[in-house]
């Protein structure tokens, strides 16, 4: 019996200890909350007003205090987790700090607002910031075109290696003028919508993405890809030049090509920009230099996607409807002047755009 009594006494003793510990924890949680609740309530009120768009009702003092109050709440959350305070306090602090974080460190604008700011000057400023890399990319593309021409002119068998399956039809060495002429004209009845859908992810779209993505390897793969891709252009120019259709081919290509090739140029320049920043970081660390270059390059690439869509529209519809070389050249020339003017001449909000 004495053993049973001892067990019962021990059970009651443990229960009393647990109850005392729970009471002490609750008291500690209440004290913790009371000491800091004023700041939490103030932060919650500011966050609620900002979420509802009532910025005019927020005083300058509250706006200045917002980052401090957020850090205080985050510190309180950390302490609450370490000391295992009650679940209600933890849930409240977690929700409050998450809401405050988006206001203090989160995005300052909507996707549509960012897009408008990008087209309104931010994109052009980012392009101008990488002008050295654009010159390198342009040199690589010109070199690729020249190399493609020289290779097929010395040995026509190179044509099949350079052009590949992209033009695996009657456009081959030895084709007559009539056959080649037929590939450039008389396609008004083609379904423009199906052409557009097919071209959204065509070879040049893939080249643009790869030219940017491979920039991390000090830009060398991007340069090689630009050279390789434009050798096909040189091979085509050689083929049509042999039948006196050089100007007609340029007109056929220019409708969408001035936009599409410009997009490839920007993508290649963006990739080279990241690679050059990693190779020559200056006083910054490699990671810091790559991060800064990546932000600029990412904004350039956001515009490249838009340009590829425009190019697909032009190729899917405009090139099929326009069947005159002079008109095609005028349309392609207009698009080239438009893009050059947008990037390098028009500067809305010059200071803010450059500093974006």
PyMOL commands that set and color helices and strands:
alter all, ss='L'
color gray80, all
select helices_A, chain A and resi 2-51+55-57+60-82+87-104+111-129+131-154+158-167+177-184+192-199+203-216+220-241+246-279+286-321+325-344+350-354
alter helices_A, ss='H'
color red, helices_A
deselect
rebuild
show_as cartoon
